[in-house]
Amino acid sequence: MRTTKYNRKFSAFASGVVDRLTQCPTLRPVAERVRLDGRVCLVTGANRGLGRAVAVDLAKRGAEVLMACRSGHPDAGEDVRRLAGSNAVDMLHVDLADLDSVHALCDRLERERRRVDVLVLNAGVMPAKARRSAQGYELMFAVHFLANRVLIDRLLAGGTIRPADRDSGIPRIVFIVSETHRAADSIDFGNFAAFTDYGLKDGLKYYASSKLHLCTYAQELSRRLNPEAEVRIAVNSLCPGAVDSDLMREAPWFLKPLLHVAKRLLFAAPDKAVAPVAHACCAEDMGRRSGVYLHLMREKEMSAPAMDAAAGARLWRESEALLARHPRPGEESPRGLATGESE
């Protein structure tokens, strides 16, 4: 059994590399002439790698781009403005490992009466060993899932993202997920949000688990925002495949030379990997559909656990109860410990 699970984890991780080399696309890249003038796009983790490439692409298309990042201020924003030839680029500070910081970002957007038409949830982490977020959760669970749940809840509740009406286009929420979600069997609700210490050999296991949480949430969000046939907010997801980024920057020193060679030979450059993201953000049909999953430039279904409506409903309830412990600063609510230990 352990060998089977190891093989599944390795297979899911390697599929992004293999598919980039062998997969025949069924979708055409969105033409550069497709414009986003008048649209406001918020991209998390936009200061480097794929996120920066997405910010450049959207800004080139005429969108106003909000780069929500923990670091890189102001240099990353200046680079995107220069590369895109656009001054309609702003940097906003947020640390997705701290829910208070996520609330502060949403407070600012509400205070400034900003509107977001396209939300790209790109930020990701892969620590070398288990670490806690500011609220005490496992870091990848917090950044990949919990912070995005808070961000979307607040943007919808505050009217920063508004369902389509006659005077506005259909907003889009784009999740950048990973094929590695297939390596996780199912969400362990019996130990939901519990912190588990792990080392280098188990990092991929918890990465896959965090991405399964995110995929399951994306599908449930799509169902809840669009309960009938009409799409009011398009919620779609994609895996860009293996991208030459610094996601694995915490890898041990002895692995870094090998990773460097592998990335140069097998991983896509961020400006090439941006194609499925641009499709989700810009293609006309993706604004009329919801619940779509792209792997590179092909549509496919997520894993059965991610598509399970019962699991999605339970994830929604469990995370809603969890987040009741962490209200926006200034609001009172009973707060428990992230580990589930009694105070």
N, C-alpha and C positions, 0 to 999 in steps of 0.2 A: 504493500500500500504506500509506504513512504517513497519507494522508487517511482511509483506511478504519479504521485503528487509532484515529486521533483521534476519528472519529465514534463508534466503539464505546465508547471511554472516556467521552465526553460523554453518550452514550445511556444507559449503565449508571448514571452518576452522576445523570442527570436523571430516571431511571425512578422513583426514590423520591418525587420531587415530583409527577410526573404521576400515578402510581398512587394517591397519597394523595387526589388531587382527583377521580379518575375510577373507581377500582376499587370494585366492589361486593363487600362482605365476604361470605364464605360461612360464617364462624364467628361465633357470638354471643359478646360479651364475658362473661367469667366473672362471675357474680352476686356482689355484695358479701357475700352470706350464706355463700358458700363459705369455709370456715375452714381455717387451718393450725395450729391449737392443738397444742402439743407438738412442732412441727417447728422445726428450726434451719436458717436460710437464710443463706448467705454471699454477699454481693454485692460484686464488685470495682468500683472507680471509683464508689462510692456517695455521694461527697461533693457531687456536683453533677449537673445535667441529668437525663438518663434514669435514671441509676443511683440518684440520690436519690429520684426518683419511684417506682422499683421498691421501694426500701427502705421507703418510706412505705406503699405498697400491701400489701406482705407483712406489715409490722408491724400494720397495721389488721386483718389477717385472723387475728391472734393468734400469728404466728410469732415466735420469737426471731431477731432479725436481727443479723448480724455485718457491719459495714460495713468492708471492707478498702480502705484509701485511703492515698495518699501524703501528702495535705494535708487541711486542713479540720478538724483535731482542735483542740478538741472541739466547735466550734460546729456543724458539720454534723450530728453525732450528736444534739445538743440540739434542733436544728430538726426532725429526723425524729421524735424522741420527742414533741415538741409537736404536730406535724401528725398523727401517728398515734394520739396519746393512749395511748402505750405506753411503759413503762420498760424493756421487754425488748429494748433496742437497745444494742449495744456497738460501739465503733470500734477497729479493729486497724490498725496501721501496716504498709504494704507499699509498696515502690517496684518496680513491675513492669519497670522499665528496668534493674534490678539483680538478677541471679539470686541473689546472696547474701541480699538482702532477702526474696526469695520463700522461700528455705530457712528464714530466721529466722521468718517467719510460720508455716510448717508446723511448725517446732520448737516454737513456742509452743502451737499447737493440740494437738500430741501431748502436750506437757508438762502441759497443762491438761485433757487427756483429753476434748477437745471432740468432739462428733459433728456432722456436717453432713449434712442430709437433702436440701437443695436448694442447688446451687452455680450462681450466675448470673455468667457471665464477661462483664462489661459494659465494662470499662475500655478506652479507646481513645485514640489520639493521631494528629495529623496535623501534623507539623512543616512550617514554611515551606521548609526546605531540609534536606538530609541531615544527620543527627546520629548519633553513635555511642552505644550503650548503655554501661553500666558495663563490660561484658565485650568491647566493641568491635564489636558487631553494629549493623546499620542499625536505627534506633530502632523503626520500625513492625513490622519482622520480630520484634524482640525482645519488644515489648509484646504484640502481637496474637497471636503464635504461640508463641514459645519459652518465655516466662514461663508461659503457660497449660499447656504441656506439662509443665514442671517442677512446677507447682502440682498438677495432677491426678495425676501420678506419685506425688508425695509423699503426697497425701491418701488415695490408694488403698492405697499400701504401708504407711502408718502406721495404717490402720484408721479414719481420720477420716470417710471415706466408705466404707460397708460395703455389699456386695451384699444384696439383699433376702433375708430369711429369715422364718420363721413369726412372729417376735416384732417385726418392724419392717416399715414400708412400703417401697415401692420408691424408692430415692434417685433424684434427677434432676440431671442436668448440663445446663445451658442455655447455649448459645453465642449471644451477640448478634453477628451477622456483618453482611454488607452485600451488597446486590444488585450493587455494583461489582465483586464477585469475578468476574462474567461478562466484565469487560473484560480479564482476564488470560488469555492463551491456554493456558498450562500452566506448571507449576513447572519452572524452569530448574535441573535437578539438576547440570548441568555446572558451574554457578557457585553451588552451594547455600551459602547463608549468607554469601557474599562481600559485603563492603561496597562499595557503589557511590555515588559522590558525585553528587548531583542538586540541581537548583534548583527554583524555584517551578513552572515549566511541566511538570515531570515528576513532581511530588508525587503526583498522582492515580494515575499508573501504578504507583508503588511501594505506594501504599495498596491498590489493587486486588490487587496481587500478595500482599501480606501477608494480605489477607482470603481469597484463594484458598488459601493455606497453611492458614489456620484452618478453612475449610470442608472441605478435604480431610482434615485431621486429625480433625475432628468425626465424619465418616463412618467413618473407619478405627477410631476409638475405639469407636463404636457396634458395629461388626462384631466387634471383639476382646472387648468386655465382654459381648456377647450372641451367642455363636457358634451357639446353637441357637434354637429358636422362643421359648423363655421369656425374657422381659425381666427381667434382674436389676438393671440400672442403666439408666434411661431417659436416652438422650443425644439431645437435640434442639436445633435451631438456628432462628434467626429473624432477619429484617431488619425493624426497626420503621419503615422508611421515613425520610423526611427529618424530623429532629427539631431543634427550636430549642434547641440546646445550644451550648457554647463549644468544640466540637471544632476549629473553624477559627479559634481565637483568635489563632493566629500569622500569619493572613493579613496581607499588606501594608496599610499604613495607607490607601492610596488605594482599596483594595477594600472596606474595612470598612463605609463608608456604604451601598454597594450590598448587601452581605451582610446588613446590619441590616434593610434594607427587605424583602429577599427572605425572610428568616427570619420576619419578622412576618406577611407575606402568604401564604407558601407552605408553611412548615414547621409541623409539629404541635408544640403545647406538650408538654413531657415528661409531664405528668399525663394527656394524651390518648393519647400514643404508647405508654403502658405496657400497653395492652390485649393485644397478642400475647405480651408477656413474662408477664403474669398467666396467660394461657391455657397457656403452656408450663409454668409453675410449679404451677398449681392445677387445671387441667381434669383430670377423672378419667381420661379416655381417654389423655391424654398421659403418664400414669404407666404405661400398659400397652404403649406403643409406643416405638420408638427409631429414629433415623435420619430423623425428620420434619423438614422445612424449611418454615417459615412466612414468607411475605412479606406484611407487614401482617396482615390477618386472613383470609388464604387460604393453603391448602397448595399447594405447587408443588415441582418438582424443582430442585435446584441445577444448575449448569452441568455438562456432560459431564466436563470435566477434574476437577471436584470429586468427582464420583461414581465416578471411575475407581478400581477396587479395586487395580489394579497400582500406580498412582501413590500411593495411600494407604499401601500396604505399603512402598513405597520411601521415602516421607516418614517413616514410622515408623522404619525402619532408619537412615536418614541422620541424623535428629534424635537418635536414641538414641546413635549414635556421637559426634555433636557434643557432647551433654550429658555424655558421659563425661569431657570435658575440664573440666567445671565441677561437681565434686561439692559436696556440702554442706560448709561450712567445718569444718575439722578432719579431713576424710577426705582421703586421698592418692589422686591419680589423675594420669596424664600429661595435661598441659594444653598445648594448642597455641594458636596465635593465631587470633582470630576471622577475620582476613583471609585465612588460609591461607598466610601468609608464613612462611618458616622462621626459627627463632630464631638 
